[in-house]
Amino acid sequence: MPEALPPRMEFTGERIVPGQVEPDLFHEHMARYAFARRLARHKRVLDAACGTGYGSAALAEAADFVAALDISREAVEAAARAYARPNLSFVVARAEQTPFRDASFDLVVAFEVIEHLEDWRALLAEARRLLAPGGQFIVSTPNRLYYAESRAQSGPNPFHVHEFDYAEFRAALAEFFPSAAIYLQNHSGAITFSPMLPGAAAAAELAPGHEPPDPEASHFFLAVCAAQPQTGAPLYVYLPSSGNVLREREEHIRKLEGELRQKDAWLEELKSAHAALQAAHEETLREMEKQVAWAERLDAELEEARATIERQQEEHAAEQRATREAYEGQIRELNSTLETLAAQHREKLEELARCVRLLDEAEARVVERTRWAQQLDARVQQLEQALAMVRASRWVRLGRKLGMGPELE
């Protein structure tokens, strides 16, 4: 088995990483490279979508030169570190769009990559372009019918874009390669590659005592394609070095027993956790019942308080209406009284105004009479002065002595 890759390269389900997958899964992939290695002797080989490079290293053991490419730089760098060979070169490139010239390779392999591509026809066209005259193209893909059944529980492979059934795979290859020998890969203790030959008898001769292979029930399809007719399509059986079925089954049983014990322990833990959760749930229910009863009592109290408040509000509203009506009556009475007082006040003001006018008139007459009296006093004073002057006159005094003139008293 090829050495394991550095630990930082992890298996994600998209590329096989030696040392990080089950042996059966690894041998399922390695068997295809063992199949192809028989056709790689002394040839120029391209491993399209080489992944972590373990298969490319196996091909390099027989081939003159192997070019291995993958779209993942991380995978290519890990493969170059783990599988350095003088006749092995790793390149970062797409399988359906390579940097190589036409007719550069005698053998092109593309295992478990066509189902990952949106434009899978581009892969077949690129393989046809790269093949030298007499070259061969080996391509594999899982059987869509079996694959869907085997993954019924886990769901579709998230890395697969387009999967093929047998008829569709055969038709796709025929678009680009006049000759295509399709093998059915199955894992049954050993890994077998059974050629699909015309007629059941020919298939029975290849595997005496066995029923003809059924492509609909096959695990994988693997095709050896060429631009020219090919001869021979022998049955191929891959028996890995760890292929002791009884030992593998015993190890598998022990593993299953360990898993069962682990699951039993988990089940006990889950039961304990479930019991604790059940007790907590029941306690929660009891607490919820208390809370519900408290809430119901609170609702009743709130309803009673609401009714009391509504009743008090109605009584208060009635009292307010009565008070308002009483106030309105008092206001009307006060308004009437104010109107009466206002009328009386207006009359008194009018009477006062008349009195004021009379006083003004009387005052005017008093002023006038005072002025007249003052004028009269002034006249009297003038007359008295004139009389005094007359009395003081010599002529008047002489006339009186003579008995002549007026008598001035």
Summary of the structure (lengths in Angstrom):
residues: 409
radius of gyration: 65.1
end to end distance: 184.3
largest distance: 215.6
contacts: 1123
relative contact order: 0.06
helix: 56%
strand: 16%
